[in-house]
Amino acid sequence: MQEVVDTSQIKNARSIVTLIVFILTTSNAVLDALSALRVISPRQDCSQHDHKDDRNGKIKPFLRLNFPINFVTAPLIADLFLLAILAIGRQEVHDGTIGANNINPLDIMIFFITLAYIAISIDASGLIRYLAFKVLQKGGKVGHRLFLYLYVFFFGLGSFIGNDPIILSGTAFLAYMTRVSSNIIHPRAWIHTQFAVANIASAILVSSNPTNLVLAGAFKIKFVDYTANMIVPVVVTAIVLFPFLLYIVFADESLIPLSIKMHELSEEEKAKKPVNPNIPHARGNDAELENDLADNEQGKHLSLEEIMNPFLDKGGAAFGAVVMAATLITVLALNAASQSKGEHPVFWVTLPAAVVMFCWDVSFGWYHRHETREIAHRRRREVELTRAERAIREEDEMKRASLEQKERDAKAAYEPALTLTHSPEALLQSQSGATSSKINIKATNEITLATDSPSTRPQYLGSPLPPTPTLLASENSDSLTLESNPPLESSVSMLVPGYDQLQNSRPSSNAISTLDEKQELARADSSYSPQRQLGTTSSGEMDEKKPTFSARISREVALRQERGRPTLVSLVANAYRWSQETFPTVTAVVAHLPLALVPFAFSMFVLVQALLTNGWIPVFAYGWDHWVTKTGTVGSIGGMGFLSVILCNFAGTNIGTTILLSRVIQEWQKIHRSNGIPITDRTFWATVYSMALGVNYGAFSTAFSASLAGLLWRDILARKHIRVRGLDFARVNLPIIAISMAVGCAVLVGEVYIMRDSSPYDLRPRQLSSLIQRLIFNADSTTKLSKREARSSGRTALATVTGAGKGEDAEDQ
């Protein structure tokens, strides 16, 4: 019975709404484009709106909650909307979660999460950072050689454990390494190369990337067959890409210098026992100082300790490596030996392995619980004291700045008008015979400055200003003398430097309070002077004032630790902190698991199933069929490679792209079954494996959102004070993705022309050998025909189905 591909439903209103919802949900670039065109406001960090108090310091009557729209919530909201308008129903939800057409989302997610636990547990043991440190030692200070060693290291490790652990540990390692090097001006070459090579390497094994799992499941590809077809294009890509990066893309001494100059640790620091970074506040004040002093020598020295004295849990690393190797070997062996009928899900192997690794991590944490808790409590106390001291210092600085501003405003309001006279002699001549002023020339050539008379002085609040002190300036001395004089009859004044520090002889209550506050700030400031931080004192007076500042710190710490009424949130926070201190490895691994991938993947499967039900996937499949008909096998490789890379940036990461394109290719197969024109084996597998190249390589194309690993990579770099803008990401990656896809697709063209032929894909004799045997058996058992007649009927049936006369080849199989 021929399968009919129906596209008539696309005229339905619900079908059109489904397509619009899919585009708006998956295209992160739509919001960016609208923002660039000033249609909407640019997206901002929601943290800046998290204010519990208003401008008057009062608690708001309502609490504002910001609901995020991201890669997890947007597809879920889209699915709920489509359910509400009846564009999809129960069947689409079932097929998008449980599975349909050889794609089983639930099995894929269980397999990937359990395998990811083992890989991230190996990373949490410190093995990747330790191996990177050894590579750094091996490479020495020769820039190009170190670049090559790290390139090979990340490629080899990424092909074995996937790209996520490489992103987690390798990115932080390179951020520290480039920071402590004095002649690496920018880490661009190192971090972009690491990100690209990690995603290239993840294309080799099915288990390295969830996109590979989706693709292998959709087309029933055995894991061994997938690796055998992908390893040659991927390895050739990595070999060709390295000199291209070194001598063309990053051909700059400031990026990859010939000789790398790095700071060195002292012998005492090298001998220091490294602390498990999974313990909360394991580095204590060092982590706080590293964030505050990221760009100076002290911050670089703290970063140097992070990479030159790495922590390594030898037992956990060895056990994890053994479990990972055994799991991968078992999965590959069972998958290769399994038959097309009755094969078991691969997570039946990875799930027990992850449970074994989890038990090991829990046992290790419980055995060392006293040590980890003691370290966590002591370091957390140090961090709390440092934060409290910083808060007090910032508060005092704000008060001091406010008082200085008030003082300047007061001076501007009270300052009397002054007139500048050139010399005492001219002043006496101009004022001879006048009775409105009085100048006293002393024997020491001092000049007496008097204020205006009450009749000519400016009024303040309707009353005369009080008398102003007299300033005596000597020509033979720089000293100034203050004398309090009564008001004079004339208005004779001279502008003298420093006069802005003089005020009325009768200070107001505001001035007295301001003076008291400044004295208090001065006392507080002296108590946290640099001498105090170094553990020394400048005077005995400072020692007397230290307890006051210490009391302020203790009070601040007590306020921070003060707990109100227990709530569900506080109980969960306390339980999480207890878990971090008791089971640091397990907690760190679970925190880094890509759990957000699970709801995202399920929602995307449902969305694509909605497109299929509403007739859009067949429309896309017809478009692809026309392209392949016009361009042939080479066109299918180039077209699918280009399409998959582009869609990674606009169709909900590379995972959404793989789901969408897999359904399109499946519908493409149905089109050819319905019209009786078979797809050649060469063209079909060229399309599938070019898509595998595109969805893996597309992660390092033009947008961070092309993959979840890209978003993780950007966030890790931001925490290490390295900001990568979206435009810079696209500009640097454009030549990298261009050369990678060109090389990979070129090698794939040669591979399919050598290894594949033009026979029909769906009707390959080796795939139908079991069917032929059953036909022969049924013919023998039911009609009691002779062996020759049974074989003849089998050949006739096969020739009728294929229309290609392949009976003799099938019999030989």
C-alpha positions in Angstrom: 0.0 0.0 0.0 1.4 3.3 -1.1 1.8 6.1 1.5 0.1 9.4 0.6 1.8 12.6 1.5 -0.9 15.2 2.2 -0.2 19.0 2.0 -3.8 20.3 1.7 -4.0 21.1 5.4 -1.6 24.1 5.1 -4.6 26.2 4.0 -6.3 25.7 7.3 -6.1 28.7 9.7 -4.8 26.6 12.6 -2.1 25.3 10.3 -1.0 28.8 9.5 -1.0 29.8 13.2 1.1 26.7 13.9 3.8 27.8 11.5 3.8 31.4 12.8 4.1 30.1 16.4 7.0 27.8 15.5 8.9 30.6 13.8 8.4 33.1 16.7 9.3 30.4 19.2 12.5 29.1 17.7 13.9 32.2 16.1 15.8 34.1 18.7 17.0 36.5 16.0 13.5 37.9 15.5 13.7 39.8 18.8 17.2 41.0 18.1 16.1 42.3 14.7 13.1 44.1 16.1 15.3 45.6 18.7 17.9 46.7 16.1 15.1 48.4 14.1 13.9 50.1 17.3 10.5 48.5 17.1 10.9 47.1 20.6 13.2 48.0 23.5 16.5 46.0 23.7 16.5 43.0 26.0 17.9 43.8 29.4 19.0 41.9 32.4 16.0 41.3 34.6 18.2 41.6 37.7 18.2 45.3 37.4 14.5 45.4 38.1 14.7 43.4 41.2 14.1 46.1 43.8 12.1 45.3 46.9 12.0 48.9 48.1 10.9 52.1 46.3 12.8 55.3 46.2 11.6 56.4 49.6 13.0 53.2 51.2 9.5 51.8 51.9 8.5 48.3 51.2 6.3 48.0 48.2 2.9 46.6 48.7 3.3 44.3 45.7 6.2 42.0 44.7 7.2 42.1 41.1 8.0 38.7 39.6 9.7 38.5 36.2 8.8 35.4 34.2 11.6 34.6 31.9 11.1 33.8 28.2 14.0 31.6 27.1 14.7 28.3 25.4 13.0 26.4 28.1 9.8 28.4 28.6 9.1 29.6 25.0 8.6 26.2 23.4 6.5 25.1 26.4 4.3 28.1 26.1 3.9 27.6 22.4 2.8 24.0 22.9 0.2 25.0 25.5 -1.1 27.7 23.1 -1.4 25.2 20.3 -3.2 22.8 22.6 -5.6 25.6 23.6 -6.5 26.5 20.0 -6.8 22.7 19.2 -4.1 22.9 16.6 -2.6 19.8 18.2 -4.0 17.1 20.4 -3.2 14.1 22.5 -1.5 12.2 19.6 1.0 15.0 18.9 2.0 15.2 22.6 2.4 11.4 22.8 4.5 11.3 19.6 6.6 14.2 20.8 7.4 12.7 24.1 7.1 8.9 23.9 8.1 8.7 20.2 7.1 8.0 16.7 8.7 7.2 13.3 11.8 5.7 15.0 12.5 8.8 17.0 12.1 8.1 20.8 12.6 11.4 22.7 12.2 9.8 26.1 14.9 7.1 25.4 17.2 9.7 23.9 17.0 12.0 26.9 17.5 9.3 29.5 20.5 8.0 27.6 22.1 11.5 27.2 21.5 12.7 30.8 22.8 9.4 32.3 25.9 9.5 30.1 26.4 13.2 30.9 26.4 12.4 34.6 29.4 10.1 34.2 31.3 12.6 32.0 30.6 15.6 34.3 31.6 13.5 37.3 35.0 12.9 35.7 35.2 16.6 35.1 34.3 17.3 38.8 37.2 15.0 39.9 39.6 17.5 38.4 40.9 15.2 35.7 40.4 17.5 32.7 42.1 20.5 34.4 44.9 18.3 35.6 45.5 16.9 32.1 45.3 20.4 30.7 47.9 21.5 33.2 50.2 18.6 32.1 49.7 19.7 28.5 50.6 23.2 29.5 53.8 21.9 31.1 54.6 19.7 28.0 54.0 22.6 25.6 56.3 24.8 27.6 56.5 28.5 26.7 56.6 28.0 22.9 53.3 29.5 21.7 52.7 27.5 18.5 53.6 24.2 20.1 51.3 24.9 23.1 48.5 25.8 20.7 48.9 22.5 18.8 49.1 20.5 22.0 45.9 22.0 23.4 44.2 21.7 20.0 44.9 17.9 19.9 44.1 17.5 23.6 40.6 19.1 23.3 39.9 17.2 20.1 40.8 13.8 21.5 39.0 14.3 24.8 35.9 15.9 23.2 35.5 12.9 20.8 35.5 10.6 23.9 33.4 12.4 26.5 31.5 15.0 24.4 31.7 18.7 24.2 29.9 19.7 27.5 32.7 18.7 29.9 35.3 20.3 27.6 33.2 23.6 27.7 32.9 23.4 31.5 36.5 22.9 32.4 38.5 23.8 29.2 36.9 27.3 28.9 37.8 28.2 32.5 41.3 26.8 32.1 42.0 28.9 29.0 40.6 32.0 30.7 43.0 31.6 33.6 45.9 30.7 31.3 45.5 33.7 29.0 45.1 36.1 32.0 48.4 35.1 33.7 50.3 35.4 30.4 51.9 38.8 30.0 52.1 38.8 26.2 48.8 37.3 25.2 46.8 40.5 24.7 43.5 38.9 24.0 42.3 35.3 24.6 40.2 35.3 21.3 42.4 32.7 19.5 42.4 30.2 22.3 38.8 30.3 23.4 37.3 30.3 19.9 39.6 27.5 18.8 38.6 25.4 21.9 34.9 26.0 21.3 35.2 25.0 17.6 37.3 21.9 18.1 35.1 20.7 20.9 32.0 20.8 18.7 33.9 19.3 15.7 35.1 16.4 17.9 31.5 15.7 19.2 30.5 14.6 15.7 32.4 11.4 15.8 30.5 9.3 18.4 26.7 9.1 18.7 26.9 9.5 22.4 28.9 12.8 22.3 26.0 15.0 21.3 22.2 14.7 21.6 21.8 15.7 18.0 23.7 12.6 17.0 21.3 10.5 19.1 18.2 12.0 17.3 19.7 11.5 13.9 20.8 7.9 14.6 17.5 7.0 16.0 15.5 8.6 13.1 17.3 6.6 10.4 18.1 3.4 12.4 21.8 3.9 12.1 24.0 1.7 14.3 26.5 3.5 16.4 29.4 1.8 14.8 28.2 2.6 11.3 27.7 6.2 12.2 31.2 6.5 13.6 32.7 4.7 10.6 31.0 7.2 8.2 31.8 10.3 10.2 35.3 9.8 11.4 37.1 10.5 8.1 35.4 13.9 7.3 35.8 15.0 10.9 39.4 14.1 11.3 40.3 15.6 8.0 38.5 18.8 9.0 40.5 19.0 12.2 43.8 18.5 10.4 43.1 21.1 7.7 41.6 23.6 10.2 44.6 23.8 12.5 47.0 25.6 10.1 44.2 27.7 8.8 43.6 29.0 12.3 47.2 29.4 13.2 48.5 31.1 10.1 45.4 32.9 8.7 42.6 33.5 11.2 44.8 34.2 14.2 48.0 35.2 12.6 48.9 37.8 15.1 51.7 37.8 17.7 49.4 39.4 20.3 47.0 36.4 20.0 49.4 33.4 19.6 52.9 34.7 20.5 56.0 32.7 19.5 57.1 32.7 23.1 54.6 32.8 26.0 55.7 34.7 29.1 53.9 33.4 32.2 54.2 34.2 35.8 55.7 31.5 38.1 54.5 30.2 41.4 56.9 30.0 44.3 58.0 26.7 45.7 55.9 27.3 48.8 52.8 27.9 46.7 53.5 24.9 44.6 53.7 22.7 47.7 50.4 24.0 49.1 47.7 21.4 49.1 45.0 22.2 46.5 41.4 22.5 47.8 38.5 20.8 46.2 36.8 23.5 44.1 33.4 21.7 44.5 33.3 22.7 48.2 31.4 26.0 48.6 33.7 29.0 49.3 36.7 26.6 49.0 39.1 29.4 48.1 37.8 31.7 50.7 38.9 35.3 50.3 41.0 34.4 47.3 38.0 34.0 45.1 36.6 37.4 46.3 39.9 39.1 45.7 40.3 37.5 42.3 36.9 39.0 41.2 37.8 42.4 42.6 41.4 42.5 41.3 40.9 40.7 38.0 43.1 43.1 36.0 46.0 43.7 38.3 49.0 41.6 39.4 47.5 40.2 42.5 44.4 39.0 40.6 46.6 37.3 38.0 48.6 35.6 40.7 45.5 34.2 42.2 44.4 32.9 38.8 47.9 31.4 38.4 47.3 29.3 41.5 44.1 28.0 39.9 45.8 26.4 36.9 49.3 25.7 38.2 48.2 23.9 41.3 45.1 22.0 40.2 43.0 19.7 42.4 42.8 16.1 41.4 40.7 13.3 43.1 42.8 10.4 41.8 40.3 7.8 43.0 37.3 9.4 41.5 39.0 10.2 38.2 40.3 6.7 37.8 37.0 5.1 38.7 35.0 7.5 36.4 37.3 6.8 33.5 36.9 3.1 33.9 33.1 3.4 34.1 33.0 5.7 31.1 35.1 3.4 28.9 33.2 0.3 29.9 29.9 2.0 29.2 30.8 3.2 25.7 32.4 -0.1 24.7 29.3 -2.0 25.9 26.9 0.4 24.1 28.8 0.1 20.9 29.1 -3.6 21.1 25.4 -4.2 21.9 24.2 -1.7 19.4 26.3 -3.4 16.7 25.1 -6.9 17.6 21.5 -6.0 18.0 19.0 -6.9 15.2 16.6 -4.5 13.7 13.7 -6.3 15.4 13.6 -6.5 19.2 16.6 -4.3 20.0 16.7 -2.8 23.5 17.1 0.9 24.4 20.6 2.0 24.8 19.9 3.7 28.2 19.6 0.2 29.6 23.4 0.3 29.7 24.0 4.0 30.6 21.4 4.2 33.4 23.0 1.4 35.6 26.5 2.9 34.9 25.3 6.3 36.0 23.8 4.8 39.2 27.1 3.1 40.0 29.0 6.4 39.5 26.4 8.2 41.6 26.9 5.7 44.5 30.6 6.2 44.3 30.3 10.0 44.5 27.9 9.7 47.4 30.1 7.3 49.3 33.2 9.4 48.7 31.4 12.5 50.0 30.1 10.8 53.1 33.5 9.4 53.9 35.1 12.8 53.8 32.1 14.8 55.2 33.9 16.0 58.3 36.8 17.5 56.4 34.6 19.1 53.7 32.2 20.6 56.3 35.1 22.1 58.3 36.6 23.7 55.2 33.3 25.0 54.1 32.4 26.6 57.5 35.8 28.2 58.0 36.0 29.6 54.5 32.4 30.8 54.5 33.2 32.7 57.7 36.2 34.4 56.1 34.0 35.4 53.1 31.3 36.8 55.3 33.8 38.9 57.3 35.3 40.3 54.0 31.9 41.1 52.6 30.8 42.8 55.8 33.9 44.9 55.9 33.5 45.9 52.3 29.9 46.9 52.9 30.8 49.1 55.8 33.6 50.7 53.8 31.3 51.4 50.9 28.7 52.8 53.3 31.2 55.1 54.9 32.5 56.3 51.6 28.9 57.2 50.5 28.4 59.1 53.7 31.6 61.0 53.3 30.8 61.9 49.7 27.3 63.1 50.8 28.8 65.3 53.6 31.3 66.8 51.3 28.6 67.7 48.8 26.5 69.2 51.5 29.5 71.3 52.7 30.2 72.5 49.1 26.5 73.5 48.8 26.6 75.4 52.1 29.7 77.3 51.1 28.2 78.3 47.8 25.1 79.6 49.7 26.9 81.5 52.5 30.0 82.9 50.6 30.0 86.7 50.7 31.0 88.8 47.7 34.6 89.8 47.7 36.6 92.4 45.8 40.2 92.1 44.8 42.6 95.1 45.4 46.0 95.1 43.8 48.1 96.5 46.6 47.8 98.1 50.1 49.2 101.4 48.8 46.6 101.7 46.1 44.0 100.7 48.6 45.0 103.5 51.0 45.1 106.1 48.2 41.6 105.2 46.9 40.1 105.2 50.4 41.8 108.5 51.8 39.1 110.7 53.4 36.5 107.9 53.3 34.9 106.9 56.6 33.2 103.8 55.4 36.2 101.5 55.6 39.3 100.8 57.6 42.6 99.3 56.6 45.3 98.5 59.1 48.8 98.2 57.7 50.9 96.5 60.3 54.7 96.7 60.8 55.1 93.2 59.4 53.3 94.3 56.2 50.3 92.2 57.0 47.0 92.9 55.5 43.7 92.9 57.4 40.6 91.7 55.5 37.3 92.9 56.8 33.8 92.2 55.8 31.2 94.5 54.5 29.2 96.7 56.8 25.8 95.4 57.8 24.1 97.9 55.5 25.9 96.6 52.4 26.3 92.9 53.2 23.9 90.4 51.6 21.0 89.4 53.7 20.2 85.7 54.5 16.7 84.9 55.5 16.0 88.6 56.2 18.8 89.1 58.8 22.4 90.3 58.5 25.1 87.8 58.2 27.2 87.4 61.4 30.7 88.9 61.5 33.3 87.1 59.5 36.8 86.3 60.9 39.7 88.5 59.8 42.3 86.9 57.6 45.9 88.2 58.0 48.2 87.3 55.1 51.9 88.2 55.4 54.0 89.0 52.4 57.0 87.4 54.0 55.2 84.2 55.0 52.7 81.8 53.6 51.0 81.4 57.0 47.4 82.7 57.5 46.1 84.2 60.7 42.5 84.3 61.8 41.1 87.1 63.9 37.5 87.7 64.8 36.6 91.3 64.1 33.3 93.2 64.4 31.6 94.5 61.3 33.3 97.4 59.6 31.7 100.5 58.2 33.1 100.0 54.7 33.0 97.2 52.3 36.7 96.5 51.5 37.7 92.9 50.9 40.5 91.0 49.2 40.4 87.5 47.6 42.9 85.3 49.4 43.6 81.6 48.5 42.0 79.3 51.0 39.2 81.6 51.8 36.6 79.0 50.8 37.4 77.1 54.0 36.2 80.0 56.2 32.7 80.2 57.5 30.8 82.3 60.0 32.2 82.7 63.6 29.0 81.3 64.9 28.5 77.8 63.5 25.0 76.5 63.1 23.8 73.2 64.5 24.0 71.7 61.0 27.6 72.6 60.8 28.3 71.1 64.2 26.5 67.8 63.3 28.4 67.7 60.0 31.7 68.1 61.8 30.8 65.3 64.2 29.9 63.0 61.3 33.1 63.7 59.5 35.1 63.0 62.7 33.2 59.7 63.1 34.0 58.8 59.5 37.6 59.7 59.9 37.8 57.4 62.9 36.1 54.5 61.0 38.4 55.1 58.0 41.5 54.9 60.1 40.4 51.5 61.5 40.4 49.9 58.1 43.5 51.6 56.7 46.1 49.6 54.7 48.1 49.1 57.8 45.2 47.3 59.4 44.8 45.0 56.4 48.5 44.1 56.6 48.2 43.3 60.3 50.1 46.3 61.6 49.1 49.5 63.3 50.2 53.1 62.8 49.6 54.3 66.4 48.2 53.4 69.8 45.2 55.5 69.0 44.3 53.2 66.1 44.5 50.2 68.4 42.0 51.8 70.7 39.6 52.5 67.8 39.9 49.0 66.3 37.3 47.3 68.6 34.7 49.9 67.4 35.2 48.9 63.8 35.4 45.2 64.7 32.1 45.6 66.5 30.5 47.1 63.4 31.8 44.2 61.3 30.4 41.7 63.8 27.1 43.5 63.9 27.0 43.5 60.0 27.7 39.7 59.9 25.0 39.1 62.5 22.5 41.0 60.5 23.4 39.1 57.3 23.0 35.8 59.1 19.8 36.8 60.9 17.1 34.4 59.9 13.4 35.3 60.0 10.5 32.9 60.0 11.4 29.6 58.2 9.9 29.3 54.8 9.9 26.7 52.1 12.5 28.6 50.2 14.8 29.0 53.2 14.5 25.3 54.0 15.4 24.3 50.4 18.4 26.8 50.5 19.6 25.3 53.8 19.2 21.7 52.4 21.1 22.7 49.3 24.0 24.2 51.3 24.1 21.1 53.5 24.3 19.0 50.4 27.2 21.1 49.0 29.1 20.7 52.2 28.5 17.0 52.7 28.4 15.7 49.1 30.3 18.4 47.1 31.0 16.3 44.0 27.4 15.0 43.6 25.9 18.5 44.1 28.3 20.0 41.6 27.6 17.3 39.0 23.9 17.6 39.4 24.1 21.4 39.2 26.0 21.2 35.9 23.8 18.5 34.3 22.1 19.9 31.2 18.6 19.3 32.8 17.2 22.3 30.9 17.7 20.3 27.7 14.9 17.8 28.8 11.9 20.2 28.7 13.4 22.0 25.7 13.8 18.8 23.7 10.3 17.5 24.6 8.7 20.8 23.7 10.6 21.0 20.4 9.6 17.4 19.5 6.0 18.3 20.1 6.3 21.5 18.0 7.8 19.7 15.1 5.1 17.0 15.4 2.6 19.9 15.1 4.2 21.0 11.9 4.0 17.4 10.6 0.3 17.0 11.5 -0.6 20.4 10.0 1.0 19.6 6.7 4.1 21.8 6.8 6.8 19.1 7.0 5.6 17.5 3.7 5.7 21.0 2.1 9.3 21.3 3.2 10.0 17.8 2.0 8.7 18.6 -1.5 10.9 21.6 -1.6 13.9 19.5 -0.7 13.0 16.9 -3.3 13.0 19.5 -6.0 16.4 20.7 -5.0 17.9 17.2 -5.0 16.3 16.4 -8.4 18.0 19.5 -9.9 21.4 19.2 -8.2 22.0 15.5 -7.5 24.2 14.0 -4.8 26.7 16.9 -4.7 23.9 19.4 -4.4 22.3 17.4 -1.6 25.5 17.5 0.4 26.1 21.2 -0.1 22.4 22.1 0.3 21.8 20.1 3.4 25.1 21.3 5.0 24.3 24.9 4.3 20.7 24.6 5.4 21.5 22.8 8.7 24.1 25.4 9.7 21.8 28.3 9.0 18.9 26.7 10.8 21.0 26.1 13.9 20.9 29.9 14.4 17.2 30.3 13.7 15.3 27.1 14.5 15.9 26.6 18.2 19.6 25.5 18.5 21.1 22.6 16.7 18.8 20.2 18.6 15.7 21.8 17.2 17.3 21.8 13.7 18.1 18.1 13.9 14.5 17.2 14.9 13.0 19.4 12.1 15.3 18.2 9.3 15.0 14.5 10.4 11.2 14.7 10.0 11.7 16.5 6.6 14.0 13.7 5.3 11.5 11.0 6.6 8.7 12.7 4.7 11.0 12.9 1.7 11.3 9.1 1.8 7.5 8.8 1.9 7.2 11.0 -1.2 9.4 8.6 -3.1 7.6 5.6 -1.9 4.3 7.1 -3.0 5.5 8.0 -6.5 7.5 4.8 -7.0 10.8 6.6 -7.8 13.5 5.3 -5.3 16.1 7.5 -3.7 19.6 6.2 -4.5 21.7 4.9 -1.7 24.4 7.4 -2.4 22.1 10.5 -2.4 20.2 9.4 0.8 23.3 8.8 3.0 25.0 11.9 1.6 22.0 13.9 2.8 21.9 12.3 6.2 25.7 12.6 7.0 25.9 16.2 5.6 23.2 17.1 8.1 25.2 15.4 10.8 28.2 17.6 9.9 26.0 20.7 9.7 24.2 20.4 13.1 27.5 19.7 14.9 29.6 22.3 13.2 26.7 24.8 13.2 27.2 25.3 17.0 30.1 27.6 16.2 28.5 29.6 13.4 27.0 33.1 14.0 25.0 33.1 17.2 25.4 31.8 20.8 21.9 30.4 20.6 23.0 28.0 17.8 23.6 25.5 20.6 23.1 25.2 24.3 26.9 24.7 24.6 27.3 28.1 23.1 25.2 29.7 25.8 27.1 27.8 28.5 30.4 28.9 26.9 29.4 32.6 26.9 28.2 32.5 30.6 31.5 30.8 31.8 33.6 33.4 30.0 31.5 36.2 31.5 32.1 34.9 35.0 35.8 34.9 34.2 35.6 38.6 33.2 35.8 37.9 29.4 33.0 39.5 27.5 32.3 38.2 24.0 29.9 40.3 22.0 27.5 38.6 19.6 28.9 40.5 16.7 32.5 39.5 17.6 31.3 35.9 18.0 29.9 35.9 14.4 32.8 37.7 12.9 35.5 35.3 14.3 33.5 32.2 13.6 32.5 33.0 10.1 35.8 32.0 8.5 36.1 29.0 10.8 32.7 27.5 10.0 33.2 28.3 6.3 36.5 26.3 6.0 35.2 23.5 8.3 32.0 22.9 6.3 33.9 23.2 3.0 36.5 20.6 4.0 34.0 18.3 5.7 31.5 18.3 2.8 34.3 17.9 0.2 35.6 14.8 2.0 32.0 13.5 2.4 31.5 13.8 -1.4 34.5 11.6 -2.1 33.5 9.2 0.6 30.0 8.6 -0.7 31.1 8.2 -4.3 33.7 5.6 -3.2 31.6 3.7 -0.6 28.1 4.0 -2.0 26.4 3.1 -5.3 23.3 4.2 -7.2 21.1 1.4 -6.1 17.8 2.3 -4.4 18.3 3.1 -0.7 15.0 1.7 0.6 15.3 -1.5 -1.3 18.9 -2.5 -0.7 19.3 -6.3 -1.0 21.2 -6.6 2.3 18.4 -4.8 4.1 15.7 -7.0 2.6 17.6 -10.3 3.0 15.5 -11.3 6.0 12.3 -10.4 4.1 13.4 -12.6 1.1 14.1 -15.5 3.4 10.7 -15.2 5.0 9.1 -15.1 1.6 10.9 -18.3 0.6 10.0 -20.0 3.9 6.4 -19.0 3.6 6.2 -20.2 0.0 7.8 -23.6 1.0 5.5 -24.1 3.9 2.2 -23.0 2.5 2.2 -24.0 -1.1 4.5 -27.0 -0.8 6.4 -25.7 -3.9 9.8 -27.0 -4.8 12.8 -25.0 -3.8 13.4 -23.7 -7.3 9.8 -22.5 -7.5 9.9 -20.9 -4.1 13.0 -19.0 -5.0 11.4 -18.0 -8.3 8.4 -16.6 -6.5 10.6 -14.7 -4.1 12.5 -13.1 -7.0 9.3 -12.2 -8.7 7.9 -10.6 -5.6 11.0 -8.6 -5.1 11.2 -7.5 -8.7 7.5 -6.4 -8.5 8.2 -4.3 -5.4 11.5 -2.7 -6.5 10.8 -2.4 -10.2 14.5 -2.7 -10.7 15.1 -6.4 -11.2 17.3 -7.0 -8.2 16.1 -10.6 -7.6 19.4 -12.3 -8.5 21.4 -10.0 -6.1 18.9 -10.6 -3.3 19.2 -14.4 -3.8 23.0 -14.2 -3.6 22.7 -12.4 -0.3 
